[in-house]
Amino acid sequence: MKKEDVLIIRKMIKYCNDIDILMKRFNMDYEQYKTDISFQYACNMCIIQIGELANRLSEETKEANANIPWHAIRGMRNLHAHDYENVDLEIVWNTLLEDIPELKRGLEKLSA
């Protein structure tokens, strides 16, 4: 894997860690997520950054690691960046709770 891709993956892991910190800070409380705009914006910015970074990865790295849903990651980023008023908070919450930790585990395997 290219050195640049390893650096990008490490940055993506950092944003996954940031989401984990936020989730713990707000007690992993969906009701608080729905009502606290700062919590929403902080998590959503991390999602946007993860998507931006995923887009910078080489095609070789993405193809070699097709088990990671690169297209879905980019799609989630685009939704947040271009159609924010139509973001479904429950779907995002499930992404934060389930998909981000899974993504982090996959990325950690790549960066090892």
The first five atom37 places (N, CA, C, CB, O) and aatype in JSON, in Angstrom:
{
  "aatype": [12, 11, 11, 6, 3, 19, 10, 9, 9, 1, 11, 12, 9, 11, 18, 4, 2, 3, 9, 3, 9, 10, 12, 11, 1, 13, 2, 12, 3, 18, 6, 5, 18, 11, 16, 3, 9, 15, 13, 5, 18, 0, 4, 2, 12, 4, 9, 9, 5, 9, 7, 6, 10, 0, 2, 1, 10, 15, 6, 6, 16, 11, 6, 0, 2, 0, 2, 9, 14, 17, 8, 0, 9, 1, 7, 12, 1, 2, 10, 8, 0, 8, 3, 18, 6, 2, 19, 3, 10, 6, 9, 19, 17, 2, 16, 10, 10, 6, 3, 9, 14, 6, 10, 11, 1, 7, 10, 6, 11, 10, 15, 0],
  "atom_mask": [
    [1, 1, 1, 1, 1],
    [1, 1, 1, 1, 1],
    [1, 1, 1, 1, 1],
    [1, 1, 1, 1, 1],
    [1, 1, 1, 1, 1],
    [1, 1, 1, 1, 1],
    [1, 1, 1, 1, 1],
    [1, 1, 1, 1, 1],
    [1, 1, 1, 1, 1],
    [1, 1, 1, 1, 1],
    [1, 1, 1, 1, 1],
    [1, 1, 1, 1, 1],
    [1, 1, 1, 1, 1],
    [1, 1, 1, 1, 1],
    [1, 1, 1, 1, 1],
    [1, 1, 1, 1, 1],
    [1, 1, 1, 1, 1],
    [1, 1, 1, 1, 1],
    [1, 1, 1, 1, 1],
    [1, 1, 1, 1, 1],
    [1, 1, 1, 1, 1],
    [1, 1, 1, 1, 1],
    [1, 1, 1, 1, 1],
    [1, 1, 1, 1, 1],
    [1, 1, 1, 1, 1],
    [1, 1, 1, 1, 1],
    [1, 1, 1, 1, 1],
    [1, 1, 1, 1, 1],
    [1, 1, 1, 1, 1],
    [1, 1, 1, 1, 1],
    [1, 1, 1, 1, 1],
    [1, 1, 1, 1, 1],
    [1, 1, 1, 1, 1],
    [1, 1, 1, 1, 1],
    [1, 1, 1, 1, 1],
    [1, 1, 1, 1, 1],
    [1, 1, 1, 1, 1],
    [1, 1, 1, 1, 1],
    [1, 1, 1, 1, 1],
    [1, 1, 1, 1, 1],
    [1, 1, 1, 1, 1],
    [1, 1, 1, 1, 1],
    [1, 1, 1, 1, 1],
    [1, 1, 1, 1, 1],
    [1, 1, 1, 1, 1],
    [1, 1, 1, 1, 1],
    [1, 1, 1, 1, 1],
    [1, 1, 1, 1, 1],
    [1, 1, 1, 1, 1],
    [1, 1, 1, 1, 1],
    [1, 1, 1, 0, 1],
    [1, 1, 1, 1, 1],
    [1, 1, 1, 1, 1],
    [1, 1, 1, 1, 1],
    [1, 1, 1, 1, 1],
    [1, 1, 1, 1, 1],
    [1, 1, 1, 1, 1],
    [1, 1, 1, 1, 1],
    [1, 1, 1, 1, 1],
    [1, 1, 1, 1, 1],
    [1, 1, 1, 1, 1],
    [1, 1, 1, 1, 1],
    [1, 1, 1, 1, 1],
    [1, 1, 1, 1, 1],
    [1, 1, 1, 1, 1],
    [1, 1, 1, 1, 1],
    [1, 1, 1, 1, 1],
    [1, 1, 1, 1, 1],
    [1, 1, 1, 1, 1],
    [1, 1, 1, 1, 1],
    [1, 1, 1, 1, 1],
    [1, 1, 1, 1, 1],
    [1, 1, 1, 1, 1],
    [1, 1, 1, 1, 1],
    [1, 1, 1, 0, 1],
    [1, 1, 1, 1, 1],
    [1, 1, 1, 1, 1],
    [1, 1, 1, 1, 1],
    [1, 1, 1, 1, 1],
    [1, 1, 1, 1, 1],
    [1, 1, 1, 1, 1],
    [1, 1, 1, 1, 1],
    [1, 1, 1, 1, 1],
    [1, 1, 1, 1, 1],
    [1, 1, 1, 1, 1],
    [1, 1, 1, 1, 1],
    [1, 1, 1, 1, 1],
    [1, 1, 1, 1, 1],
    [1, 1, 1, 1, 1],
    [1, 1, 1, 1, 1],
    [1, 1, 1, 1, 1],
    [1, 1, 1, 1, 1],
    [1, 1, 1, 1, 1],
    [1, 1, 1, 1, 1],
    [1, 1, 1, 1, 1],
    [1, 1, 1, 1, 1],
    [1, 1, 1, 1, 1],
    [1, 1, 1, 1, 1],
    [1, 1, 1, 1, 1],
    [1, 1, 1, 1, 1],
    [1, 1, 1, 1, 1],
    [1, 1, 1, 1, 1],
    [1, 1, 1, 1, 1],
    [1, 1, 1, 1, 1],
    [1, 1, 1, 1, 1],
    [1, 1, 1, 0, 1],
    [1, 1, 1, 1, 1],
    [1, 1, 1, 1, 1],
    [1, 1, 1, 1, 1],
    [1, 1, 1, 1, 1],
    [1, 1, 1, 1, 1],
    [1, 1, 1, 1, 1]
  ],
  "atom_positions": [
    [[0.85, -1.18, 0.0], [0.0, 0.0, 0.0], [0.89, 1.24, 0.0], [-0.96, 0.0, 1.22], [1.94, 1.28, 0.65]],
    [[0.46, 2.23, -0.74], [1.2, 3.48, -0.82], [1.27, 4.16, 0.55], [0.56, 4.42, -1.86], [0.34, 4.08, 1.35]],
    [[2.4, 4.81, 0.79], [2.59, 5.53, 2.06], [1.49, 6.58, 2.26], [3.99, 6.2, 2.1], [0.98, 6.76, 3.36]],
    [[1.15, 7.27, 1.19], [0.1, 8.3, 1.27], [-1.23, 7.71, 1.71], [-0.06, 8.99, -0.09], [-1.96, 8.32, 2.49]],
    [[-1.55, 6.51, 1.21], [-2.79, 5.85, 1.61], [-2.79, 5.48, 3.09], [-3.02, 4.59, 0.77], [-3.81, 5.6, 3.77]],
    [[-1.64, 5.05, 3.58], [-1.53, 4.73, 5.01], [-1.79, 5.97, 5.85], [-0.13, 4.14, 5.34], [-2.48, 5.9, 6.86]],
    [[-1.25, 7.1, 5.44], [-1.47, 8.36, 6.17], [-2.94, 8.76, 6.13], [-0.6, 9.5, 5.57], [-3.49, 9.21, 7.13]],
    [[-3.57, 8.6, 5.0], [-5.0, 8.92, 4.87], [-5.82, 8.02, 5.77], [-5.47, 8.78, 3.4], [-6.73, 8.48, 6.46]],
    [[-5.51, 6.75, 5.77], [-6.25, 5.79, 6.62], [-6.09, 6.15, 8.09], [-5.76, 4.34, 6.36], [-7.05, 6.06, 8.85]],
    [[-4.91, 6.55, 8.49], [-4.69, 6.97, 9.89], [-5.53, 8.2, 10.24], [-3.19, 7.26, 10.15], [-6.04, 8.31, 11.36]],
    [[-5.67, 9.11, 9.3], [-6.52, 10.28, 9.54], [-7.98, 9.86, 9.68], [-6.37, 11.31, 8.39], [-8.71, 10.38, 10.52]],
    [[-8.4, 8.91, 8.85], [-9.77, 8.4, 8.94], [-10.0, 7.76, 10.31], [-10.05, 7.38, 7.82], [-11.06, 7.95, 10.91]],
    [[-9.03, 7.01, 10.8], [-9.13, 6.4, 12.13], [-9.27, 7.48, 13.19], [-7.9, 5.5, 12.43], [-10.04, 7.32, 14.14]],
    [[-8.53, 8.58, 13.04], [-8.63, 9.68, 14.0], [-10.06, 10.22, 14.07], [-7.64, 10.81, 13.62], [-10.57, 10.5, 15.16]],
    [[-10.7, 10.37, 12.92], [-12.08, 10.86, 12.92], [-13.03, 9.82, 13.52], [-12.52, 11.21, 11.5], [-14.01, 10.19, 14.18]],
    [[-12.77, 8.56, 13.31], [-13.57, 7.5, 13.97], [-13.4, 7.62, 15.49], [-13.14, 6.08, 13.49], [-14.37, 7.48, 16.23]],
    [[-12.17, 7.86, 15.94], [-11.91, 8.04, 17.37], [-12.61, 9.28, 17.9], [-10.41, 8.14, 17.63], [-13.14, 9.26, 19.01]],
    [[-12.61, 10.34, 17.11], [-13.31, 11.56, 17.53], [-14.81, 11.29, 17.73], [-13.12, 12.68, 16.48], [-15.41, 11.77, 18.69]],
    [[-15.39, 10.51, 16.84], [-16.81, 10.15, 16.98], [-17.01, 9.35, 18.26], [-17.31, 9.35, 15.75], [-17.97, 9.58, 18.99]],
    [[-16.11, 8.42, 18.52], [-16.2, 7.61, 19.75], [-16.16, 8.5, 20.98], [-15.06, 6.57, 19.8], [-16.93, 8.3, 21.92]],
    [[-15.27, 9.47, 20.98], [-15.16, 10.41, 22.11], [-16.47, 11.18, 22.28], [-13.97, 11.39, 21.9], [-16.97, 11.33, 23.39]],
    [[-17.01, 11.67, 21.17], [-18.27, 12.42, 21.23], [-19.41, 11.56, 21.74], [-18.62, 12.98, 19.86], [-20.21, 11.99, 22.57]],
    [[-19.48, 10.34, 21.24], [-20.56, 9.44, 21.66], [-20.47, 9.19, 23.18], [-20.48, 8.09, 20.89], [-21.5, 9.19, 23.86]],
    [[-19.28, 8.98, 23.68], [-19.11, 8.76, 25.12], [-19.41, 10.03, 25.91], [-17.69, 8.27, 25.42], [-20.01, 9.97, 26.98]],
    [[-18.98, 11.16, 25.38], [-19.2, 12.44, 26.08], [-20.69, 12.7, 26.28], [-18.57, 13.6, 25.29], [-21.11, 13.26, 27.29]],
    [[-21.48, 12.29, 25.29], [-22.93, 12.5, 25.35], [-23.67, 11.22, 25.74], [-23.44, 13.01, 24.02], [-24.86, 11.06, 25.44]],
    [[-22.95, 10.3, 26.41], [-23.53, 9.08, 26.98], [-24.26, 8.21, 25.96], [-24.48, 9.45, 28.07], [-25.19, 7.49, 26.31]],
    [[-23.84, 8.29, 24.71], [-24.44, 7.48, 23.65], [-25.96, 7.58, 23.68], [-24.0, 6.0, 23.78], [-26.67, 6.58, 23.54]],
    [[-26.44, 8.78, 23.87], [-27.87, 9.05, 24.08], [-28.49, 9.62, 22.79], [-28.08, 10.05, 25.27], [-28.21, 10.76, 22.4]],
    [[-29.31, 8.83, 22.14], [-29.95, 9.25, 20.9], [-30.84, 10.48, 21.1], [-30.78, 8.11, 20.33], [-30.87, 11.36, 20.24]],
    [[-31.54, 10.54, 22.21], [-32.4, 11.71, 22.46], [-31.57, 12.99, 22.53], [-33.2, 11.53, 23.78], [-31.99, 14.04, 22.04]],
    [[-30.41, 12.9, 23.13], [-29.54, 14.08, 23.19], [-29.0, 14.41, 21.8], [-28.37, 13.84, 24.18], [-28.88, 15.58, 21.45]],
    [[-28.69, 13.39, 21.02], [-28.23, 13.62, 19.65], [-29.31, 14.36, 18.85], [-27.86, 12.28, 18.97], [-29.0, 15.29, 18.11]],
    [[-30.56, 13.94, 19.0], [-31.66, 14.57, 18.24], [-31.84, 16.03, 18.61], [-32.96, 13.82, 18.48], [-32.25, 16.83, 17.77]],
    [[-31.55, 16.38, 19.85], [-31.86, 17.74, 20.31], [-30.65, 18.66, 20.44], [-32.55, 17.66, 21.62], [-30.82, 19.87, 20.55]],
    [[-29.45, 18.11, 20.45], [-28.25, 18.92, 20.64], [-27.56, 19.14, 19.3], [-27.27, 18.25, 21.65], [-26.88, 18.25, 18.79]],
    [[-27.74, 20.32, 18.75], [-27.21, 20.63, 17.43], [-25.69, 20.57, 17.41], [-27.69, 21.99, 16.99], [-25.1, 20.22, 16.38]],
    [[-25.05, 20.9, 18.51], [-23.58, 20.83, 18.57], [-23.11, 19.38, 18.45], [-23.06, 21.45, 19.87], [-22.13, 19.1, 17.76]],
    [[-23.79, 18.48, 19.11], [-23.48, 17.05, 19.04], [-23.66, 16.56, 17.6], [-24.38, 16.24, 20.01], [-22.82, 15.85, 17.06]],
    [[-24.76, 16.95, 16.99], [-25.03, 16.56, 15.6], [-23.94, 17.09, 14.67], [-26.4, 17.09, 15.15], [-23.36, 16.33, 13.89]],
    [[-23.68, 18.38, 14.75], [-22.72, 18.99, 13.85], [-21.32, 18.41, 14.02], [-22.69, 20.5, 14.06], [-20.61, 18.19, 13.04]],
    [[-20.92, 18.16, 15.25], [-19.59, 17.6, 15.49], [-19.46, 16.21, 14.86], [-19.3, 17.53, 16.99], [-18.49, 15.92, 14.18]],
    [[-20.44, 15.36, 15.1], [-20.41, 14.01, 14.53], [-20.5, 14.07, 13.01], [-21.56, 13.16, 15.1], [-19.79, 13.35, 12.3]],
    [[-21.37, 14.91, 12.52], [-21.58, 14.98, 11.08], [-20.35, 15.53, 10.35], [-22.78, 15.85, 10.78], [-20.07, 15.12, 9.23]],
    [[-19.62, 16.43, 10.98], [-18.39, 16.93, 10.37], [-17.37, 15.81, 10.28], [-17.81, 18.11, 11.18], [-16.64, 15.72, 9.29]],
    [[-17.31, 14.95, 11.28], [-16.4, 13.8, 11.23], [-16.78, 12.87, 10.08], [-16.42, 13.03, 12.57], [-15.91, 12.36, 9.37]],
    [[-18.07, 12.66, 9.88], [-18.54, 11.83, 8.77], [-18.12, 12.44, 7.44], [-20.08, 11.66, 8.82], [-17.67, 11.73, 6.54]],
    [[-18.27, 13.74, 7.31], [-17.86, 14.43, 6.08], [-16.35, 14.25, 5.85], [-18.22, 15.94, 6.15], [-15.92, 13.96, 4.73]],
    [[-15.57, 14.41, 6.9], [-14.12, 14.28, 6.76], [-13.72, 12.86, 6.38], [-13.42, 14.69, 8.06], [-12.83, 12.67, 5.55]],
    [[-14.36, 11.87, 6.98], [-14.07, 10.47, 6.64], [-14.35, 10.24, 5.16], [-14.91, 9.5, 7.51], [-13.56, 9.6, 4.46]],
    [[-15.47, 10.76, 4.68], [-15.81, 10.62, 3.26], [-14.83, 11.32, 2.34], [0.0, 0.0, 0.0], [-14.47, 10.8, 1.29]],
    [[-14.4, 12.51, 2.74], [-13.42, 13.25, 1.94], [-12.12, 12.47, 1.86], [-13.16, 14.64, 2.54], [-11.53, 12.34, 0.78]],
    [[-11.67, 11.95, 2.99], [-10.42, 11.21, 3.01], [-10.53, 9.91, 2.2], [-10.02, 10.89, 4.44], [-9.59, 9.55, 1.49]],
    [[-11.66, 9.23, 2.31], [-11.86, 7.99, 1.55], [-11.73, 8.27, 0.05], [-13.24, 7.37, 1.86], [-11.22, 7.44, -0.7]],
    [[-12.2, 9.42, -0.36], [-12.14, 9.78, -1.78], [-10.7, 9.99, -2.25], [-12.96, 11.04, -2.03], [-10.42, 9.87, -3.44]],
    [[-9.8, 10.31, -1.34], [-8.41, 10.57, -1.7], [-7.57, 9.29, -1.79], [-7.79, 11.51, -0.69], [-6.44, 9.32, -2.29]],
    [[-8.12, 8.19, -1.32], [-7.37, 6.93, -1.39], [-7.19, 6.49, -2.83], [-8.1, 5.83, -0.59], [-8.02, 6.79, -3.69]],
    [[-6.11, 5.8, -3.09], [-5.88, 5.3, -4.44], [-6.92, 4.24, -4.78], [-4.45, 4.73, -4.57], [-7.44, 3.55, -3.91]],
    [[-7.19, 4.12, -6.07], [-8.13, 3.09, -6.53], [-7.6, 1.7, -6.19], [-8.37, 3.21, -8.05], [-8.37, 0.79, -5.9]],
    [[-6.28, 1.54, -6.22], [-5.68, 0.25, -5.9], [-6.01, -0.17, -4.47], [-4.16, 0.3, -6.09], [-6.36, -1.33, -4.22]],
    [[-5.91, 0.75, -3.54], [-6.2, 0.45, -2.14], [-7.67, 0.13, -1.95], [-5.81, 1.63, -1.23], [-8.03, -0.81, -1.24]],
    [[-8.53, 0.9, -2.6], [-9.96, 0.64, -2.48], [-10.34, -0.71, -3.09], [-10.77, 1.76, -3.15], [-11.12, -1.46, -2.52]],
    [[-9.77, -1.0, -4.25], [-10.07, -2.28, -4.91], [-9.54, -3.46, -4.11], [-9.48, -2.3, -6.32], [-10.19, -4.51, -4.05]],
    [[-8.38, -3.29, -3.5], [-7.78, -4.37, -2.72], [-8.5, -4.6, -1.4], [-6.31, -4.07, -2.46], [-8.3, -5.62, -0.74]],
    [[-9.33, -3.65, -1.01], [-10.04, -3.72, 0.26], [-11.52, -3.47, 0.02], [-9.47, -2.71, 1.28], [-12.14, -2.61, 0.65]],
    [[-12.07, -4.24, -0.89], [-13.47, -4.07, -1.3], [-14.46, -4.42, -0.19], [-13.76, -4.92, -2.52], [-15.65, -4.14, -0.32]],
    [[-13.99, -5.02, 0.89], [-14.87, -5.33, 2.03], [-15.29, -4.06, 2.77], [-14.16, -6.28, 2.99], [-16.27, -4.08, 3.52]],
    [[-14.57, -2.98, 2.56], [-14.95, -1.68, 3.16], [-15.86, -0.97, 2.17], [-13.68, -0.8, 3.51], [-15.52, -0.86, 0.99]],
    [[-17.01, -0.49, 2.63], [-17.99, 0.11, 1.7], [-17.64, 1.53, 1.28], [-19.37, 0.11, 2.35], [-18.29, 2.49, 1.69]],
    [[-16.6, 1.66, 0.46], [-16.1, 2.98, 0.05], [-17.18, 3.83, -0.6], [-14.94, 2.82, -0.92], [-17.28, 5.03, -0.32]],
    [[-17.99, 3.22, -1.45], [-19.04, 3.97, -2.15], [-20.07, 4.52, -1.14], [-19.75, 3.07, -3.19], [-20.5, 5.67, -1.26]],
    [[-20.44, 3.71, -0.17], [-21.41, 4.15, 0.85], [-20.82, 5.26, 1.72], [-21.84, 2.95, 1.73], [-21.53, 6.19, 2.11]],
    [[-19.54, 5.16, 2.02], [-18.87, 6.19, 2.82], [-18.92, 7.52, 2.07], [-17.39, 5.79, 3.12], [-19.24, 8.56, 2.65]],
    [[-18.62, 7.48, 0.81], [-18.66, 8.69, -0.01], [-20.1, 9.21, -0.13], [-18.07, 8.42, -1.41], [-20.34, 10.42, -0.08]],
    [[-21.05, 8.3, -0.29], [-22.45, 8.7, -0.39], [-22.94, 9.4, 0.87], [0.0, 0.0, 0.0], [-23.67, 10.38, 0.79]],
    [[-22.54, 8.89, 2.03], [-22.93, 9.51, 3.3], [-22.32, 10.91, 3.39], [-22.49, 8.65, 4.51], [-22.97, 11.85, 3.86]],
    [[-21.08, 11.04, 2.95], [-20.43, 12.36, 2.94], [-21.19, 13.33, 2.05], [-18.97, 12.23, 2.47], [-21.45, 14.47, 2.44]],
    [[-21.55, 12.88, 0.86], [-22.26, 13.74, -0.08], [-23.61, 14.17, 0.46], [-22.44, 13.04, -1.41], [-24.01, 15.33, 0.29]],
    [[-24.3, 13.27, 1.1], [-25.6, 13.61, 1.7], [-25.42, 14.72, 2.73], [-26.25, 12.37, 2.35], [-26.17, 15.7, 2.74]],
    [[-24.44, 14.57, 3.6], [-24.21, 15.57, 4.64], [-23.75, 16.91, 4.07], [-23.19, 15.06, 5.64], [-24.12, 17.97, 4.58]],
    [[-22.96, 16.85, 3.03], [-22.4, 18.08, 2.47], [-23.36, 18.82, 1.55], [-21.14, 17.77, 1.71], [-23.33, 20.05, 1.47]],
    [[-24.23, 18.07, 0.84], [-25.03, 18.7, -0.2], [-26.54, 18.67, 0.03], [-24.73, 18.06, -1.49], [-27.28, 19.38, -0.65]],
    [[-26.99, 17.85, 0.96], [-28.44, 17.72, 1.17], [-28.75, 17.59, 2.66], [-29.0, 16.5, 0.4], [-29.57, 16.78, 3.07]],
    [[-28.06, 18.42, 3.45], [-28.09, 18.27, 4.9], [-29.49, 18.33, 5.49], [-27.24, 19.33, 5.52], [-29.78, 17.63, 6.46]],
    [[-30.34, 19.16, 4.93], [-31.69, 19.29, 5.51], [-32.51, 18.01, 5.38], [-32.42, 20.45, 4.85], [-33.54, 17.87, 6.05]],
    [[-32.09, 17.1, 4.53], [-32.81, 15.84, 4.36], [-32.12, 14.65, 5.02], [-32.98, 15.55, 2.9], [-32.48, 13.5, 4.77]],
    [[-31.13, 14.91, 5.87], [-30.45, 13.85, 6.58], [-31.4, 13.25, 7.62], [-29.15, 14.37, 7.26], [-32.01, 13.98, 8.4]],
    [[-31.51, 11.94, 7.62], [-32.35, 11.22, 8.58], [-31.5, 10.94, 9.82], [-32.91, 9.88, 7.97], [-30.56, 10.15, 9.77]],
    [[-31.83, 11.6, 10.94], [-31.01, 11.49, 12.14], [-30.94, 10.07, 12.67], [-31.55, 12.4, 13.2], [-29.92, 9.68, 13.24]],
    [[-31.98, 9.3, 12.51], [-31.96, 7.92, 13.0], [-30.96, 7.07, 12.2], [-33.36, 7.3, 12.93], [-30.25, 6.24, 12.76]],
    [[-30.92, 7.28, 10.9], [-29.95, 6.55, 10.06], [-28.53, 6.96, 10.44], [-30.21, 6.82, 8.55], [-27.65, 6.12, 10.55]],
    [[-28.32, 8.26, 10.62], [-27.0, 8.74, 11.01], [-26.61, 8.16, 12.37], [-26.96, 10.29, 11.05], [-25.47, 7.75, 12.57]],
    [[-27.55, 8.12, 13.29], [-27.28, 7.58, 14.62], [-26.83, 6.12, 14.51], [-28.55, 7.69, 15.53], [-25.86, 5.71, 15.14]],
    [[-27.52, 5.35, 13.7], [-27.13, 3.95, 13.52], [-25.75, 3.84, 12.87], [-28.16, 3.21, 12.66], [-24.98, 2.94, 13.19]],
    [[-25.44, 4.76, 11.98], [-24.11, 4.8, 11.38], [-23.06, 5.08, 12.44], [-24.04, 5.88, 10.27], [-22.03, 4.42, 12.49]],
    [[-23.33, 6.05, 13.3], [-22.39, 6.4, 14.37], [-22.21, 5.25, 15.35], [-22.88, 7.64, 15.12], [-21.1, 4.98, 15.81]],
    [[-23.28, 4.59, 15.66], [-23.28, 3.53, 16.67], [-22.71, 2.21, 16.15], [-24.68, 3.31, 17.18], [-22.01, 1.51, 16.88]],
    [[-23.01, 1.87, 14.91], [-22.65, 0.55, 14.39], [-21.57, 0.6, 13.3], [-23.88, -0.13, 13.85], [-20.57, -0.12, 13.37]],
    [[-21.79, 1.44, 12.3], [-20.9, 1.42, 11.13], [-19.54, 2.04, 11.39], [-21.56, 2.15, 10.0], [-18.52, 1.52, 10.91]],
    [[-19.49, 3.11, 12.14], [-18.21, 3.77, 12.39], [-17.26, 2.86, 13.18], [-18.43, 5.09, 13.15], [-16.1, 2.74, 12.8]],
    [[-17.71, 2.21, 14.26], [-16.79, 1.28, 14.94], [-16.32, 0.14, 14.03], [-17.47, 0.7, 16.17], [-15.16, -0.28, 14.1]],
    [[-17.21, -0.36, 13.19], [-16.84, -1.43, 12.26], [-15.82, -0.91, 11.24], [-18.09, -1.98, 11.54], [-14.85, -1.59, 10.91]],
    [[-16.06, 0.3, 10.74], [-15.12, 0.91, 9.81], [-13.75, 1.08, 10.47], [-15.64, 2.27, 9.32], [-12.72, 0.78, 9.86]],
    [[-13.75, 1.55, 11.69], [-12.49, 1.75, 12.42], [-11.72, 0.43, 12.51], [-12.76, 2.32, 13.82], [-10.51, 0.41, 12.29]],
    [[-12.38, -0.64, 12.85], [-11.71, -1.94, 12.95], [-11.09, -2.33, 11.61], [-12.69, -3.03, 13.42], [-9.95, -2.81, 11.56]],
    [[-11.84, -2.14, 10.53], [-11.32, -2.45, 9.2], [-10.13, -1.59, 8.82], [0.0, 0.0, 0.0], [-9.15, -2.08, 8.25]],
    [[-10.22, -0.3, 9.14], [-9.12, 0.61, 8.82], [-7.88, 0.29, 9.64], [-9.55, 2.07, 9.06], [-6.76, 0.38, 9.13]],
    [[-8.06, -0.09, 10.89], [-6.92, -0.43, 11.74], [-6.17, -1.63, 11.17], [-7.39, -0.72, 13.18], [-4.94, -1.68, 11.24]],
    [[-6.88, -2.57, 10.61], [-6.22, -3.72, 9.98], [-5.37, -3.28, 8.79], [-7.26, -4.76, 9.52], [-4.3, -3.84, 8.54]],
    [[-5.85, -2.27, 8.06], [-5.11, -1.77, 6.89], [-3.87, -0.99, 7.28], [-6.01, -0.91, 6.04], [-2.87, -1.01, 6.57]],
    [[-3.94, -0.3, 8.4], [-2.84, 0.6, 8.78], [-1.77, -0.12, 9.59], [-3.37, 1.77, 9.58], [-0.73, 0.46, 9.9]],
    [[-2.02, -1.37, 9.94], [-1.05, -2.11, 10.8], [0.19, -2.49, 10.03], [-1.7, -3.38, 11.37], [1.1, -3.11, 10.59]]
  ]
}
